[in-house]
């Protein structure tokens, strides 16, 4: 009788242990993946939009021969501009705390550069020339996630980058410095918070790149990406 009761107790204990293992494992997944921790890595990729840019006007000045007694004069004026452009981006962020992450990213787009030529001294009609450029932007940012434990997480970020504008045929490459500030929101799917959608908007301040003069340009930006956290 005692032996049989002992056998029944062992069977019940085994069943209880087997029943508890999946629940314990599920609880570990829930606790381990729902929140970013120091050392967590976040990868994102998606599409971008960069606003148009009005670049400084310039003039083609013809310098006369001093011996002829004539002064220099403007032969024609040019007004360059960059059209808005869609592109792609990718980013990788490492969390140093649950709320703060260091992020590096790259953006690529192909904006159209237009140059309007006018006021020709010989009376030629005004024309607009255009070409497509390849624009690369390599960035580093400090990201602060507001209320990082929720499913919907607002964030703000600021940083700097390296701008590289390549003309058609790679014949001319111009570089510059970029500074940016942005804000957005991450919307996580499912209870494990591994996959989500990231939407953001901001301002990019660009010094250099393609421009006839050294100037700083304020450019609006926006992006939407899928994001994965592990």
ZIJO-V524736 format. One line per field, one symbol per residue. phi: phi as a letter, one per 40 degrees, with the letter a starting at -180 (. if undefined). psi: psi as a letter, one per 30 degrees, with the letter a starting at -180 (. if undefined). burial: 1 if it has 24 or more other ideal C-beta (glycine too) atoms within 12 Angstrom, else 0. A space follows every 10 residues. Layout:
BEGIN
phi=???
psi=???
burial=???
END
This chain:
BEGIN
phi=.ccccccccc cccccccccc cccccccccc ccbcbcbdgc bbbbaibbbb ccbccccabc bccccdccgb ccaccabbbc abcdacabaa abbbccbcbb bbbbaabbab cccbbcbafc ccgcccbbba abbbbbbbbb abbbccgccc cbbcabaaia abbbbbcdgf cabbbabbba baaaabbcbg ccfbbabbba aabbbbbhgc acbcabbcbc baabacbbba
psi=eeeeeeeeee eeeeeeeeef eeeeeeeeee efffkklkfk kkklkallkk llkjlkllkj kkklkeffgk lllkellkjl lkllklallk lkkkkfaffk lkkklkkkli lkkkjkklhk fggklklkkl lklkkkjklk lkkjkjhffl ejjlllllal lkkjkklkgg fkkklakkkl kllakkjkkl ffhekakkkl lakkjkjaaj kfljlkkkkk lllklkkkk.
burial=0000000000 0000000000 0000000000 0001111001 0111111111 1010100000 0000000000 0000010111 1110101111 1111100011 1111111111 1111101000 0000000000 0011111111 1111100100 0010111111 1111110000 0001011111 1111110100 0011011111 1101110111 1000001011 1111111110
END
